[in-house]
Amino acid sequence: MTLSQLLFTSDGRIGRKAWWFAVVVMFAAELVASLVDGALFDTPTGIVSTLVGIATLVSTIMVSVKRFHDRDKSGWWVLILLVPAIGFVWLLVENGCLRGTPGPNRFGPDPLGPFAPPSA
């Protein structure tokens, strides 16, 4: 999966590692944009930060949708962010801490690879 597919499409599934990678990339992009705005316009919230903010908002939604797909949940679960206080914590635990569905599910193959059921 390319970086643009990771950040700007909602198809498929991604694991926790890819989700955390995307979160770190988006955080770094926001930080750099604020530094650039501060250097160019003497304010940390200028045009560069606004444009990067819009891109990271879209990316956050797309990456979270794919992560919910890995948990075999609808992408609409990303709306949990609209719940004050617990929404962000719920999304962080659900996407960043809990393992996805082993094996293929309705959203695609397991991003961790082939699934071999445990022997009895």
N, CA and C atoms as a LAMMPS dump frame, in Angstrom:
ITEM: TIMESTEP
0
ITEM: NUMBER OF ATOMS
360
ITEM: BOX BOUNDS ff ff ff
-5.0000000000000000e+02 5.0000000000000000e+02
-5.0000000000000000e+02 5.0000000000000000e+02
-5.0000000000000000e+02 5.0000000000000000e+02
ITEM: ATOMS id mol type element x y z
1 1 1 N 0.849 -1.171 0
2 1 2 C 0 0 0
3 1 3 C 0.901 1.243 0
4 2 1 N 0.63 2.152 -0.928
5 2 2 C 1.417 3.384 -0.997
6 2 3 C 0.96 4.359 0.081
7 3 1 N 1.758 5.39 0.306
8 3 2 C 1.413 6.381 1.318
9 3 3 C 0.123 7.105 0.958
10 4 1 N -0.074 7.421 -0.319
11 4 2 C -1.315 8.1 -0.719
12 4 3 C -2.528 7.187 -0.552
13 5 1 N -2.371 5.879 -0.818
14 5 2 C -3.475 4.949 -0.579
15 5 3 C -3.763 4.845 0.913
16 6 1 N -2.72 4.836 1.721
17 6 2 C -2.895 4.763 3.171
18 6 3 C -3.644 5.978 3.698
19 7 1 N -3.276 7.16 3.215
20 7 2 C -3.812 8.392 3.795
21 7 3 C -5.075 8.924 3.135
22 8 1 N -5.361 8.531 1.887
23 8 2 C -6.465 9.194 1.186
24 8 3 C -7.506 8.271 0.572
25 9 1 N -7.516 6.982 0.932
26 9 2 C -8.597 6.096 0.482
27 9 3 C -9.191 5.385 1.697
28 10 1 N -10.41 4.944 1.549
29 10 2 C -11.061 4.26 2.668
30 10 3 C -11.24 2.77 2.412
31 11 1 N -10.676 2.258 1.336
32 11 2 C -10.83 0.846 0.986
33 11 3 C -9.828 -0.017 1.734
34 12 1 N -10.28 -1.177 2.151
35 12 2 C -9.386 -2.163 2.729
36 12 3 C -9.215 -2.058 4.234
37 13 1 N -8.149 -2.689 4.693
38 13 2 C -7.859 -2.787 6.118
39 13 3 C -6.397 -2.426 6.364
40 14 1 N -6.133 -1.894 7.538
41 14 2 C -4.754 -1.676 7.967
42 14 3 C -4.613 -2.126 9.409
43 15 1 N -3.424 -2.51 9.778
44 15 2 C -3.15 -2.927 11.142
45 15 3 C -2.787 -1.754 12.041
46 16 1 N -2.547 -2.075 13.292
47 16 2 C -2.196 -1.043 14.267
48 16 3 C -0.912 -0.316 13.905
49 17 1 N 0.07 -1.059 13.422
50 17 2 C 1.358 -0.457 13.088
51 17 3 C 1.193 0.623 12.018
52 18 1 N 0.442 0.34 10.965
53 18 2 C 0.202 1.319 9.898
54 18 3 C -0.602 2.503 10.42
55 19 1 N -1.544 2.239 11.323
56 19 2 C -2.35 3.32 11.889
57 19 3 C -1.473 4.265 12.705
58 20 1 N -0.623 3.713 13.555
59 20 2 C 0.27 4.541 14.356
60 20 3 C 1.251 5.293 13.461
61 21 1 N 1.749 4.654 12.405
62 21 2 C 2.636 5.325 11.462
63 21 3 C 1.939 6.552 10.867
64 22 1 N 0.707 6.377 10.431
65 22 2 C -0.044 7.482 9.835
66 22 3 C -0.276 8.599 10.851
67 23 1 N -0.586 8.245 12.083
68 23 2 C -0.797 9.248 13.132
69 23 3 C 0.477 10.062 13.35
70 24 1 N 1.624 9.391 13.406
71 24 2 C 2.899 10.088 13.603
72 24 3 C 3.218 10.988 12.406
73 25 1 N 2.988 10.493 11.182
74 25 2 C 3.241 11.301 9.985
75 25 3 C 2.358 12.551 9.993
76 26 1 N 1.08 12.392 10.337
77 26 2 C 0.173 13.541 10.346
78 26 3 C 0.544 14.542 11.451
79 27 1 N 0.945 14.043 12.616
80 27 2 C 1.377 14.926 13.692
81 27 3 C 2.617 15.716 13.275
82 28 1 N 3.567 15.037 12.648
83 28 2 C 4.788 15.698 12.19
84 28 3 C 4.472 16.746 11.123
85 29 1 N 3.554 16.433 10.216
86 29 2 C 3.171 17.391 9.175
87 29 3 C 2.551 18.639 9.795
88 30 1 N 1.705 18.457 10.793
89 30 2 C 1.096 19.601 11.483
90 30 3 C 2.152 20.442 12.197
91 31 1 N 3.101 19.783 12.837
92 31 2 C 4.169 20.49 13.543
93 31 3 C 5.027 21.297 12.572
94 32 1 N 5.42 20.692 11.468
95 32 2 C 6.222 21.39 10.462
96 32 3 C 5.434 22.558 9.874
97 33 1 N 4.154 22.378 9.603
98 33 2 C 3.331 23.454 9.049
99 33 3 C 3.254 24.629 10.023
100 34 1 N 3.125 24.347 11.303
101 34 2 C 3.095 25.42 12.302
102 34 3 C 4.43 26.157 12.363
103 35 1 N 5.527 25.41 12.263
104 35 2 C 6.85 26.042 12.268
105 35 3 C 7.052 26.916 11.032
106 36 1 N 6.599 26.43 9.878
107 36 2 C 6.71 27.213 8.647
108 36 3 C 5.87 28.483 8.754
109 37 1 N 4.65 28.36 9.234
110 37 2 C 3.801 29.54 9.429
111 37 3 C 4.441 30.517 10.406
112 38 1 N 5.021 29.99 11.473
113 38 2 C 5.674 30.854 12.447
114 38 3 C 6.858 31.594 11.843
115 39 1 N 7.63 30.911 10.994
116 39 2 C 8.794 31.532 10.375
117 39 3 C 8.398 32.541 9.297
118 40 1 N 7.375 32.214 8.504
119 40 2 C 6.988 33.085 7.392
120 40 3 C 6.039 34.208 7.791
121 41 1 N 5.083 33.895 8.638
122 41 2 C 4.016 34.853 8.929
123 41 3 C 3.97 35.29 10.389
124 42 1 N 4.92 34.843 11.172
125 42 2 C 5.006 35.204 12.594
126 42 3 C 3.762 34.781 13.39
127 43 1 N 3.098 33.725 12.941
128 43 2 C 1.964 33.146 13.665
129 43 3 C 1.95 31.644 13.391
130 44 1 N 1.672 30.821 14.406
131 44 2 C 1.671 29.372 14.18
132 44 3 C 0.409 28.857 13.482
133 45 1 N -0.558 29.735 13.248
134 45 2 C -1.8 29.29 12.609
135 45 3 C -2.095 30.152 11.386
136 46 1 N -1.372 29.881 10.311
137 46 2 C -1.558 30.628 9.074
138 46 3 C -2.093 29.745 7.971
139 47 1 N -1.855 30.165 6.757
140 47 2 C -2.396 29.463 5.588
141 47 3 C -1.807 28.066 5.43
142 48 1 N -0.523 27.905 5.712
143 48 2 C 0.108 26.585 5.578
144 48 3 C -0.512 25.612 6.574
145 49 1 N -0.66 26.039 7.816
146 49 2 C -1.274 25.179 8.832
147 49 3 C -2.717 24.835 8.486
148 50 1 N -3.425 25.777 7.921
149 50 2 C -4.817 25.528 7.538
150 50 3 C -4.902 24.475 6.437
151 51 1 N -4.078 24.609 5.404
152 51 2 C -4.101 23.635 4.307
153 51 3 C -3.659 22.248 4.774
154 52 1 N -2.595 22.2 5.574
155 52 2 C -2.141 20.916 6.107
156 52 3 C -3.189 20.347 7.058
157 53 1 N -3.848 21.196 7.819
158 53 2 C -4.909 20.75 8.727
159 53 3 C -6.064 20.087 7.996
160 54 1 N -6.454 20.649 6.863
161 54 2 C -7.528 20.051 6.06
162 54 3 C -7.089 18.685 5.535
163 55 1 N -5.854 18.611 5.04
164 55 2 C -5.339 17.331 4.527
165 55 3 C -5.248 16.291 5.637
166 56 1 N -4.803 16.687 6.822
167 56 2 C -4.689 15.718 7.917
168 56 3 C -6.058 15.33 8.464
169 57 1 N -7.03 16.211 8.392
170 57 2 C -8.381 15.836 8.815
171 57 3 C -8.931 14.736 7.913
172 58 1 N -8.786 14.925 6.602
173 58 2 C -9.236 13.905 5.653
174 58 3 C -8.466 12.603 5.88
175 59 1 N -7.157 12.707 6.057
176 59 2 C -6.323 11.522 6.27
177 59 3 C -6.696 10.797 7.559
178 60 1 N -6.946 11.534 8.616
179 60 2 C -7.343 10.925 9.888
180 60 3 C -8.617 10.114 9.73
181 61 1 N -9.566 10.67 9.015
182 61 2 C -10.831 9.961 8.8
183 61 3 C -10.597 8.696 7.975
184 62 1 N -9.845 8.794 6.888
185 62 2 C -9.617 7.642 6.009
186 62 3 C -8.834 6.53 6.708
187 63 1 N -7.806 6.901 7.44
188 63 2 C -6.997 5.904 8.142
189 63 3 C -7.819 5.235 9.243
190 64 1 N -8.625 6.005 9.944
191 64 2 C -9.462 5.434 11.003
192 64 3 C -10.543 4.525 10.439
193 65 1 N -11.095 4.888 9.285
194 65 2 C -12.089 4.024 8.63
195 65 3 C -11.463 2.674 8.3
196 66 1 N -10.26 2.698 7.721
197 66 2 C -9.58 1.429 7.388
198 66 3 C -9.273 0.624 8.643
199 67 1 N -8.926 1.298 9.714
200 67 2 C -8.625 0.585 10.961
201 67 3 C -9.898 -0.029 11.549
202 68 1 N -11.02 0.693 11.486
203 68 2 C -12.29 0.109 11.924
204 68 3 C -12.659 -1.085 11.04
205 69 1 N -12.352 -1.005 9.752
206 69 2 C -12.584 -2.151 8.869
207 69 3 C -11.796 -3.358 9.348
208 70 1 N -10.57 -3.143 9.797
209 70 2 C -9.762 -4.256 10.305
210 70 3 C -10.397 -4.862 11.552
211 71 1 N -11.113 -4.053 12.311
212 71 2 C -11.805 -4.547 13.506
213 71 3 C -13.173 -5.127 13.14
214 72 1 N -13.48 -5.22 11.833
215 72 2 C -14.749 -5.716 11.288
216 72 3 C -15.929 -4.852 11.728
217 73 1 N -15.697 -3.553 11.727
218 73 2 C -16.743 -2.579 12.053
219 73 3 C -16.881 -1.62 10.878
220 74 1 N -18.048 -1.037 10.765
221 74 2 C -18.302 -0.069 9.711
222 74 3 C -17.425 1.163 9.909
223 75 1 N -17.083 1.798 8.808
224 75 2 C -16.315 3.033 8.879
225 75 3 C -17.064 4.164 9.547
226 76 1 N -18.38 4.036 9.64
227 76 2 C -19.186 5.06 10.311
228 76 3 C -18.829 5.187 11.791
229 77 1 N -18.124 4.196 12.341
230 77 2 C -17.689 4.275 13.736
231 77 3 C -16.756 5.452 13.971
232 78 1 N -16.184 6.017 12.906
233 78 2 C -15.314 7.173 13.07
234 78 3 C -16.091 8.353 13.668
235 79 1 N -17.396 8.333 13.529
236 79 2 C -18.227 9.392 14.116
237 79 3 C -18.224 9.367 15.642
238 80 1 N -17.619 8.336 16.241
239 80 2 C -17.487 8.288 17.699
240 80 3 C -16.708 9.504 18.197
241 81 1 N -15.918 10.101 17.318
242 81 2 C -15.175 11.309 17.685
243 81 3 C -16.085 12.476 18.046
244 82 1 N -17.323 12.425 17.599
245 82 2 C -18.262 13.504 17.902
246 82 3 C -18.796 13.427 19.331
247 83 1 N -18.555 12.325 20.012
248 83 2 C -18.988 12.196 21.408
249 83 3 C -17.956 12.895 22.289
250 84 1 N -18.383 13.91 23.032
251 84 2 C -17.421 14.65 23.855
252 84 3 C -16.731 13.749 24.882
253 85 1 N -15.497 14.043 25.131
254 85 2 C -14.656 13.414 26.158
255 85 3 C -14.301 11.963 25.848
256 86 1 N -15.26 11.068 25.708
257 86 2 C -14.917 9.657 25.537
258 86 3 C -14.69 9.253 24.084
259 87 1 N -15.143 10.063 23.135
260 87 2 C -15.015 9.706 21.724
261 87 3 C -13.573 9.526 21.291
262 88 1 N -12.713 10.474 21.661
263 88 2 C -11.302 10.394 21.293
264 88 3 C -10.629 9.204 21.966
265 89 1 N -10.935 8.988 23.24
266 89 2 C -10.347 7.866 23.977
267 89 3 C -10.803 6.55 23.36
268 90 1 N -12.081 6.448 23.035
269 90 2 C -12.626 5.235 22.421
270 90 3 C -11.892 4.947 21.104
271 91 1 N -11.755 5.981 20.25
272 91 2 C -11.089 5.794 18.969
273 91 3 C -9.632 5.39 19.181
274 92 1 N -8.962 5.994 20.135
275 92 2 C -7.561 5.676 20.401
276 92 3 C -7.393 4.228 20.856
277 93 1 N -8.247 3.781 21.749
278 93 2 C -8.164 2.396 22.234
279 93 3 C -8.558 1.422 21.133
280 94 1 N -9.652 1.695 20.467
281 94 2 C -10.167 0.799 19.426
282 94 3 C -9.177 0.655 18.262
283 95 1 N -8.617 1.766 17.816
284 95 2 C -7.741 1.729 16.646
285 95 3 C -6.278 1.518 16.986
286 96 1 N -5.831 2.026 18.107
287 96 2 C -4.419 1.974 18.424
288 96 3 C -3.983 0.841 19.311
289 97 1 N -4.916 0.195 19.996
290 97 2 C -4.534 -0.819 20.982
291 97 3 C -5.089 -2.219 20.703
292 98 1 N -6.295 -2.309 20.19
293 98 2 C -6.941 -3.616 20.016
294 98 3 C -6.581 -4.245 18.675
295 99 1 N -6.373 -5.559 18.697
296 99 2 C -6.024 -6.305 17.486
297 99 3 C -7.22 -6.376 16.544
298 100 1 N -6.925 -6.44 15.261
299 100 2 C -7.976 -6.577 14.257
300 100 3 C -8.496 -7.998 14.181
301 101 1 N -9.494 -8.192 13.336
302 101 2 C -10.072 -9.506 13.127
303 101 3 C -9.054 -10.412 12.439
304 102 1 N -8.749 -11.583 13.026
305 102 2 C -7.815 -12.487 12.345
306 102 3 C -8.463 -13.076 11.084
307 103 1 N -7.673 -13.179 10.041
308 103 2 C -8.19 -13.73 8.793
309 103 3 C -8.994 -12.703 8.025
310 104 1 N -9.477 -13.103 6.863
311 104 2 C -10.245 -12.161 6.051
312 104 3 C -11.59 -11.847 6.696
313 105 1 N -12.073 -10.64 6.441
314 105 2 C -13.428 -10.283 6.854
315 105 3 C -14.11 -9.599 5.673
316 106 1 N -15.258 -9.016 5.883
317 106 2 C -16.035 -8.451 4.77
318 106 3 C -15.355 -7.258 4.105
319 107 1 N -14.299 -6.73 4.715
320 107 2 C -13.604 -5.575 4.154
321 107 3 C -12.306 -5.929 3.451
322 108 1 N -11.914 -7.198 3.493
323 108 2 C -10.711 -7.607 2.781
324 108 3 C -9.873 -8.593 3.563
325 109 1 N -8.698 -8.917 3.01
326 109 2 C -7.811 -9.878 3.672
327 109 3 C -7.141 -9.268 4.899
328 110 1 N -6.646 -10.132 5.753
329 110 2 C -5.949 -9.714 6.963
330 110 3 C -4.673 -8.965 6.579
331 111 1 N -4.47 -7.727 7.069
332 111 2 C -3.257 -7 6.717
333 111 3 C -1.992 -7.623 7.298
334 112 1 N -2.132 -8.517 8.269
335 112 2 C -0.968 -9.169 8.866
336 112 3 C -0.549 -10.413 8.101
337 113 1 N -1.284 -10.775 7.077
338 113 2 C -0.893 -11.901 6.255
339 113 3 C -1.879 -13.046 6.315
340 114 1 N -1.468 -14.185 5.768
341 114 2 C -2.352 -15.338 5.711
342 114 3 C -2.757 -15.792 7.113
343 115 1 N -3.941 -16.286 7.186
344 115 2 C -4.475 -16.739 8.47
345 115 3 C -4.475 -18.259 8.514
346 116 1 N -3.862 -18.777 9.517
347 116 2 C -3.892 -20.224 9.758
348 116 3 C -4.618 -20.435 11.067
349 117 1 N -5.797 -21.091 11.023
350 117 2 C -6.534 -21.282 12.261
351 117 3 C -5.735 -22.122 13.248
352 118 1 N -5.87 -21.825 14.538
353 118 2 C -5.122 -22.612 15.522
354 118 3 C -5.549 -24.063 15.505
355 119 1 N -4.575 -24.93 15.688
356 119 2 C -4.902 -26.368 15.716
357 119 3 C -5.549 -26.697 17.05
358 120 1 N -6.493 -27.627 17.007
359 120 2 C -7.261 -27.962 18.204
360 120 3 C -6.542 -28.838 19.146
